[in-house]
Amino acid sequence: MAPFVPFFIAAALGLFLRGWARALLFIAVPVVGLANLWLLGTGSFGHYAILDFHLLLFKADKLSLLFGYLFHIAALISVIYALHVRDTLQQVASMAYAGSALGAVFAGDLLTLFIFWEMLALTSVFLVWARRNGRAYLAGLRYFTLHILSGLLLLGGIVFYGQTHDSLAFGPIGLDGSVLDNPAGWMIFLAFGIKCAFPLFHNWLTDAYPESTPTGTVFLSAFTTKVAIYALARAYPGTELLVYIGATMACFPIFYAVIENDLRRVLAYSLINQLGFMVVGIGIGTSLAINGAVAHAFNDVIFKGLLFMSMGAVLHVTGKINGSELGGLYKKMPKTTVLCIIGAASISAFPLFSGFVSKSMVMSAAIKNGHDWVWLILLFASAGVFHHAGIKIPYFAFFAHDAKLPAREPPVNMLVAMTIAATLCLTIGIYPQALYSLLPYEMSYTPYDVTHVLTQLQLLFFSALAFVWLNLRHLYPPELPSVNLDAEWIYRRLVPDAMRALFDRLFALDQRLRGAAVGGVERMIEGVASHHRADGIMARNWLTGSMVAGVVLLLGVYLILGWL
Amino acid sequence: MRGEKQAFFDNPDNIRTMLRVFYGICILLFALDFVIHRHTEFRAEGLPGFYPVYGFVGCVVLVFAAKWMRTFLMRPEDYYDKRELADFDNADSDAEATHAPAPVSGGQEHV
């Protein structure tokens, strides 16, 4: 059975089930699905033909299996986290969303991929809209527009690809040649890039994720971008351009994260920053780098999920998520605090936490392949991610000045989900071989040697020292209620303003042209009428005498003509 | 015990002790650079204190750069909302009750 099928069946059944029945079903599906996937192993099935296309519903190798396992685990954790929610729309959408991600990962051909690609957008947008307010509605619309654009680019790319290749099998595509030589390669690249939050296309993520519900964001953070990472790893490994795109992605969001007030938006920026590490890994393209990229994707889903869950718990309990309004929650939510700190330590790549064993692979690959500058940027990004996700998130939410908010621990199911995620973070960090054995390429890599551990600890502790120093000297930028301009400004402000101004001009021009035309017609009517009015030349009576004089004149002319 | 734990960070002595321990660890980590031989692949990486200095300076630069970015990136919290949601509320109120205009609606343009 293809892995997405149980999820879609569960989503359909979820429309009719309520309460415990639905809860049990939704927990059972990822567990059974995981067993099913384990038994399936590598291989393929589900050949079908539409028109002249030979399509393949399920094709698994080690790369797709890793993402398959990951998505089942993520779905299980997210479902448990959302058990207390009584909202059919959200729960059904999230099941269908997880199913679509699995469908996309195991798609054997591009057309199947496209179908699930669009299903991802279609199902996930309801998790944004489920917040049910104006901001979420508009953010969802923008999110949906960009993702449909990505889908259309993919479809266009598939059309070009189909013209030059005999089969639509989903394998390496590559970016050889210019846009004109290889339109398929570039269009599909851009389609993947939009979903992967490439710079300038990244704002759907920072825009929509923080507007979603506390539980919806956890689902969102797990699937869409990781499907894009998978697709890039399958189709564009070793594309040099990705190294630079990834380095940019790793670097610029941390500046925004430092000054951002909404803590879930801080996490959204740090999600882009983590994606940067994976994109760099895919761009380098050696087996170590690809392994590092997908291992980091695996870990990122879990620790970023954990961080989003802890912030979701804060939002659920206090109704607030802005750093400027929170603080001192460690007294009332000690368990959530500890779990959040485990997530923070994992994303910061502390030794013994999961981020450490995967991030160092990408870093090692970067320096082994002579990307010195990229390595320096990634090192800076590592220090920066500790600064904003590792310290800022726990500090402003749980410590800092006490905001004296009424709070308590979140519902048990939320704590259970967070505990599972935290346990996984620690397990992978302490026993990385469990994860390494699932990676697509065979390799011998030991993250724990003295150099790695020492240098990483030095980097992190002195980053923390910088935070402490800046905070004690009151140099750290305070959390301010604000909006920071980003690339989204182009389509949320600049283009609407420009369009508005353009249409104002056009309307004014139109007004003037119409005015001139109406004036012209009026003048013409006036002119014609003036000849026909009482005194007009056409309306005058003619005297009998002048008529006779006229006739005499005419006859005289005839006479003269007759003589000639 | 719960009471003690709750007040842990409210006590300045506790914070002072924790910071001392933290500074101690930092000094120790820095000192280890001179003791432990590291295998390096990048020329500057081999310099003693490279990682501590890079981490510290990187973060200070990061924070100052971000603070500087605020001077031209920061806008009021309702920067987008006041127009987008005004349009939204207008559409909403038009659909529901045309006779009662929403209080925020003052036409499409808010300067």
Interface residues (C-beta under 8 A of the other chain):
Chain A: G134 R135 Y137 L138 I254 F255 Y256 V258 I259 Y330 K331 P334 I367 K368 D372 W375 L379 F380 A383 G384 H387 F399 D402 V450 T451 L454 T455 Q456 L457 Q458 L459 L460 F461 F462 S463 A464 L465 A466 F467 V468 W469 L470 L475 Y476 P477 L480 P481 S482 V483 N484 L485 D486 R492 R493
Chain B: K5 Q6 F9 D10 L19 F22 Y23 I25 C26 L29 F30 L32 D33 I36 R38 H39 T40 E41 F42 E45 Y51 P52 V53 Y54 G55 F56 V57 G58 C59 V60 L62 V63 A65 A66 K67 M69 R70 F72 L73 M74 R75 P76 E77 D78 Y79 Y80 D81 E84 L85 F88 D89 D92
